[in-house]
Amino acid sequence: MAAARAAIPRKMRIGSKQYSIEILETMKEKRRMAHISYTAQTIKIGRRSNVTSRKFTTDEVQESFWHEVIHGILHDMGRDTLNRSEQFVNGFAHRLTKAIKSASF
């Protein structure tokens, strides 16, 4: 039986903060797929590239979501050095997305 695709929530608590999640057609900032705002308590994810207009796959959108959640968790933990390492966050998000996608319930 194939694993069900994980849905992206509308809201999520990270530490003591409640974040709203918005799925946008594209992000305003060039070359950005997603973004977390700690002050506005939002996670925004684009469905399409704002450079090439290519539509992102479901897996890419989900990985972008988990990428921003990881940033939020590291921020909440005060782990600024790891939070600034896009290489670490990308690698963690990729593996987390694969783990979630492969889960059976």
C-alpha positions in Angstrom: 0.0 0.0 0.0 1.5 3.4 -1.0 1.9 6.0 1.7 -0.6 8.9 1.6 0.7 12.3 0.9 1.1 14.5 3.9 -1.3 17.4 3.9 0.0 20.8 4.7 -1.8 22.3 7.7 -3.4 25.7 7.8 -1.9 26.4 11.3 0.9 24.9 13.4 2.4 25.5 16.8 6.2 25.7 17.0 7.2 26.1 20.6 5.0 28.8 22.1 4.1 30.4 18.7 1.2 29.6 16.5 2.0 29.9 12.8 -0.4 30.4 10.0 0.5 28.6 6.8 -0.3 30.2 3.4 0.0 28.6 0.0 0.6 31.2 -2.6 0.7 31.0 -6.4 4.3 32.5 -6.3 6.5 34.1 -3.7 7.1 37.9 -4.1 10.8 37.6 -3.5 12.8 36.3 -6.5 14.3 32.9 -6.3 12.4 32.1 -3.0 10.1 29.0 -2.8 9.0 29.6 0.8 9.6 31.8 3.8 9.0 31.8 7.5 8.4 35.0 9.4 9.1 34.7 13.1 7.6 38.1 13.9 4.4 37.7 11.8 4.2 34.0 12.7 3.6 33.0 9.1 4.9 30.3 6.8 4.4 31.1 3.1 4.9 28.6 0.3 4.8 29.2 -3.4 3.2 26.7 -5.8 5.2 28.0 -8.8 8.6 29.5 -9.5 8.7 33.3 -9.6 11.6 33.1 -12.1 10.6 30.4 -14.6 6.9 30.0 -13.8 7.4 26.2 -13.5 4.9 24.6 -11.2 6.5 22.9 -8.2 5.7 19.2 -7.7 3.8 18.1 -4.6 7.0 16.7 -3.1 8.8 20.1 -3.7 6.0 22.0 -2.0 6.0 19.6 1.0 9.7 19.7 1.3 9.6 23.5 1.2 7.0 23.4 4.0 9.1 21.1 6.2 12.2 23.2 5.4 10.5 26.3 6.9 9.2 24.3 9.9 12.8 23.2 10.6 13.9 26.9 10.5 11.1 27.6 13.0 12.1 24.8 15.3 15.8 25.8 15.3 14.8 29.4 15.9 12.6 28.3 18.8 15.6 26.3 20.2 17.9 29.2 19.9 20.2 27.2 17.5 21.1 30.2 15.3 24.2 28.7 13.8 22.3 25.6 12.5 19.4 27.8 11.5 21.7 29.9 9.3 23.1 26.8 7.6 20.9 26.3 4.5 23.0 23.1 3.7 22.0 21.6 7.1 18.3 22.7 6.8 18.0 21.5 3.2 19.5 18.1 4.0 17.3 17.7 7.1 14.2 18.8 5.2 14.9 16.4 2.4 15.3 13.4 4.7 12.3 14.4 6.9 10.1 14.7 3.8 11.2 11.3 2.6 10.6 9.7 6.1 7.1 11.2 6.4 6.2 10.2 2.8 7.3 6.6 3.5 5.4 6.2 6.8 2.7 3.6 7.0 -0.1 3.9 9.5 
